[in-house]
């Protein structure tokens, strides 16, 4: 049947995920760092997602599409609510034990750490995009243990991280650098800033870059020397 339905321009999509959060029907999901219309029959054509998109990547179109399935959407919502209720009712003994934080220093935001802080001396440095620790459930154990961690968001912080990172690398004997990013495009800026900072410092520090999917899986890992 011909009906009004959303369409998403992947070239404009910045991977922020705000449209998926705004879609009450569950029709939109994040795939490979881009918003996708997952099911035509879940899209009600009302466009709650349109005002949520900061990149103007979503518009209406009229095309051949499956009819909006109100019953299927209601069932999906009920199943989601049931899962949430079961998790909330789990006894404390069934929940994982608090293993504590692996963060050895404070502050940890790139914008706040002083380049000459003593904890940088001889450090194995972890530079992480803000969202990585939320996507990966055991982020502390897998990535932070034994490292000095600093983090930031290249999309939301109105600064050029390369300058601050160059100061940190120049002022300290950093043993190694691990960079952990999300698969979404907005994380690329942090990786670029680290590379620029290394080049500007003139140091040859071993560097590994890890890319996480939006559900916390490692989808790419490579060493830069």
C-alpha positions in Angstrom: 0.0 0.0 0.0 1.1 3.6 -0.6 1.5 5.5 2.6 3.5 8.2 4.3 6.6 6.9 6.0 10.0 8.3 7.1 13.2 8.1 5.1 16.7 8.6 6.5 19.5 10.2 4.5 22.6 8.2 5.6 24.9 10.8 4.2 23.5 13.4 6.6 23.1 11.0 9.5 25.8 11.7 12.2 25.1 8.6 14.2 23.9 10.4 17.3 21.0 8.0 17.9 18.5 10.7 19.0 16.0 9.6 16.5 16.0 6.0 17.7 15.4 7.2 21.2 12.5 9.4 20.0 10.8 6.7 18.1 8.2 5.3 20.4 7.3 2.5 18.0 10.8 1.0 17.9 11.0 1.4 14.1 14.4 3.0 14.1 17.7 1.4 15.2 21.4 2.0 14.9 23.2 -0.2 12.4 27.0 0.3 11.7 26.8 3.7 13.3 23.9 5.0 11.2 20.2 5.3 11.9 18.1 2.8 9.9 14.4 2.3 9.5 14.3 -1.3 10.6 10.6 -2.1 10.0 8.1 -0.4 7.8 5.2 -1.8 9.7 6.5 -0.3 12.9 6.6 3.3 11.5 3.3 5.1 12.2 4.2 8.0 9.9 3.7 10.6 12.6 7.3 11.7 12.6 8.2 12.1 16.3 11.8 11.4 15.2 12.0 14.4 12.8 12.5 17.2 15.4 14.9 15.0 17.4 17.4 14.8 14.5 20.1 17.6 14.7 21.4 16.8 11.2 18.1 17.2 9.3 18.6 13.7 8.0 14.9 12.5 8.3 12.1 13.5 6.0 8.7 12.1 5.0 8.1 10.2 1.8 5.1 8.5 0.3 5.9 5.0 -1.0 4.9 1.4 -1.1 5.2 0.2 2.5 3.7 -2.4 4.8 0.7 -1.2 6.7 1.4 0.1 10.2 0.9 -2.9 12.5 -0.4 -1.5 15.8 -0.8 -4.9 17.3 2.8 -5.9 16.6 4.1 -2.7 18.0 2.0 -3.1 21.1 3.3 -6.7 21.6 6.9 -5.5 21.1 6.4 -2.8 23.7 4.8 -5.3 26.1 7.7 -7.7 25.7 10.2 -4.9 26.4 8.3 -3.8 29.5 8.2 -7.4 30.7 12.0 -7.8 30.3 12.6 -4.6 32.2 10.2 -5.7 35.0 12.0 -9.0 35.3 15.4 -7.4 35.6 14.1 -4.9 38.2 12.7 -7.7 40.3 15.9 -9.8 40.4 17.1 -10.4 43.9 20.3 -8.7 44.9 22.1 -12.0 45.1 21.4 -12.6 41.4 23.1 -9.4 40.4 26.8 -9.2 39.7 29.0 -8.1 42.6 30.4 -4.6 42.7 34.0 -5.1 41.6 35.0 -1.6 42.2 36.4 1.1 40.0 39.7 0.7 38.0 40.1 4.5 37.8 43.3 5.3 39.8 43.2 9.1 39.5 41.0 12.2 39.3 40.1 14.1 37.3 39.7 12.0 34.1 38.2 14.4 31.6 40.7 15.5 28.9 39.7 19.1 29.4 40.3 19.0 33.1 43.5 17.0 33.6 46.6 19.1 34.2 49.3 18.0 31.7 52.0 17.9 34.4 49.9 15.7 36.8 52.2 13.2 38.6 50.0 10.3 37.7 51.1 10.6 34.0 54.7 9.7 34.8 55.5 6.4 33.2 51.9 5.7 32.5 50.2 3.4 30.1 47.6 5.8 28.9 44.0 5.0 28.0 42.2 7.7 25.9 38.5 6.8 25.6 35.5 8.4 24.0 32.9 9.2 26.6 30.3 6.7 25.4 32.6 3.6 25.4 32.2 2.9 29.1 28.4 3.0 28.8 28.3 0.6 25.8 30.8 -1.9 27.3 29.5 -3.5 30.5 33.0 -4.6 31.7 34.9 -1.6 30.5 36.9 -1.1 33.7 38.2 -4.7 33.7 38.8 -4.9 29.9 40.4 -1.6 29.2 41.1 0.5 32.3 42.8 -1.9 34.7 46.5 -0.8 35.1 46.1 2.3 33.0 45.7 6.1 33.5 42.3 6.9 31.9 41.3 10.2 30.3 38.2 10.6 28.3 36.2 13.1 26.2 33.6 13.6 23.5 35.0 15.2 20.3 31.4 16.1 19.2 30.2 17.8 22.3 33.3 19.4 23.8 34.1 22.6 21.9 37.8 22.2 22.0 40.6 20.7 19.9 41.9 17.8 22.0 45.1 17.6 19.9 46.6 20.6 21.7 46.0 19.3 25.2 47.1 15.7 24.3 50.3 17.1 22.8 51.0 18.8 26.1 50.5 15.6 28.0 52.7 13.5 25.7 55.4 16.1 25.6 55.6 16.7 29.4 55.6 13.0 30.4 57.2 9.7 29.7 54.1 7.8 28.4 54.9 4.1 27.9 51.9 3.2 25.7 48.6 4.6 24.4 45.3 2.7 24.0 42.5 4.6 22.2 39.0 3.2 22.6 36.3 4.7 20.3 32.7 3.9 19.3 31.8 2.8 15.7 29.8 6.0 15.3 31.3 8.7 13.0 31.5 11.4 15.7 34.2 9.4 17.5 36.6 9.7 14.6 37.7 13.2 15.8 39.3 11.7 19.0 41.4 9.3 17.0 42.5 12.0 14.7 43.4 14.3 17.7 45.6 11.5 19.2 47.4 11.0 15.9 48.0 14.7 15.5 49.2 15.0 19.1 51.7 12.2 18.7 53.1 13.7 15.5 53.4 17.1 17.1 55.1 15.6 20.2 57.8 14.0 18.0 57.6 10.9 20.2 57.4 7.3 19.1 54.9 5.8 21.5 53.2 2.4 20.9 49.6 3.0 20.1 46.6 0.6 19.8 43.1 1.6 18.6 40.0 -0.3 19.6 36.6 0.3 18.0 33.5 -0.8 19.8 30.0 -1.4 18.4 27.1 0.3 20.0 26.4 -2.8 22.0 29.9 -3.0 23.4 31.5 -5.6 21.1 35.1 -5.1 19.8 34.7 -4.9 16.0 38.1 -3.6 15.2 41.5 -3.6 16.9 44.8 -2.4 15.3 48.3 -1.4 16.4 49.8 1.7 14.9 53.3 0.5 15.3 
